[in-house]
Structure formats: structure tokens, C-alpha cells
């Protein structure tokens, strides 16, 4: 596989660091309930950087299993878009009444029971934590990364699911911190000479 250009490597490192960091800032503002308008903008911005990281993860898996790479990356991209599309609806909470802190504003709640609106709103976003679990399984199954990394991706997906889908705020912030640490270490391992000692063929793929 062709070696990545240094500029692309630097861009991917930036994405690995900025994506979870911006999401952590946004979710911290959400939990504080002090900035009902701006918190969602941080989360929207985070997924600009999340999407390239999905292609990097798929690139790591592809030499061992193209099927796992395509499926996991597909869930990842759909999930990223799904999460982003929900953010403007949450932002309406700055102007329309909200019954509970984690709920959509009343204006959105009023249409959730219309046809398949709720399913088309929630299901795409839920693909994101599923994709993290899929990548973790792929890393574990095909020994792309050390077992600790694989398990960490699976745990990241579980934390994201409970924090967001189950509306547990401490786990939401914990999942962001976990992803930030995981992506930071991953950037160091993948884009340094340590890659040669971490997984066979990994250095050649990046």
C-alpha cells in the first residue's frame, strides 16, 4: 500500500486530536446547561474531523479484511452524519421549551410520532457507537492493533451508547475523554516508528 504523504499524516493526526476534543468541549457545555445555543456547534464541528479518522481506521483494517473495513467505515460515516443532523434540532432548545434537560425541544417532540420520523432521526446517529464496536472487533479478530486498543474501541462504543442514547451525562463526558485519550495514543503509535513493533504490516500501510 502506498505510503501517505507527510501533509496527509499531519492532517490525520490533527483530526484524531481535534475530533474528540471538540466533542468533549461541546458535551461539557451541554452538561453545564449554561450555553444552550453554542454547545451543539462544537459537536457539529467535531464530526468534520471525525469522518477522516474513520477512513484512517478503515485503511488499517483493509489489508487484513476489506469486508470489515467497508462495513465498519460505512457505519462510522453514516453515524457521523446522523449525529450531526440531530444537533440543529437540539439547538432549537435555546428558543423553544424543553421538558427535560436531555430531550428535544417541544417543537421536535410534537412530530416524533409522525410516521417513521423518529426512526430516521435516531437510527443513523446510533450507527456511530456501533461502528466503534465494529472497528474494535475487527482490530481484535484480525490482530491489526494490540488487544488493548481493540478492547478500548469496543469500550468507547459502549460508553458513547450509554452516554448519548441512554442519556447518562457522566458517561457522555467519560466517553469523550476516553476517545480523546484513545485517539491521541493511536496517533502516536500509528504515525511513529512504534508502528513497526505494534502490528505486522501496520507501518507500511500508513
Beta strands, then each sheet from edge to edge (+ up, - down):
end
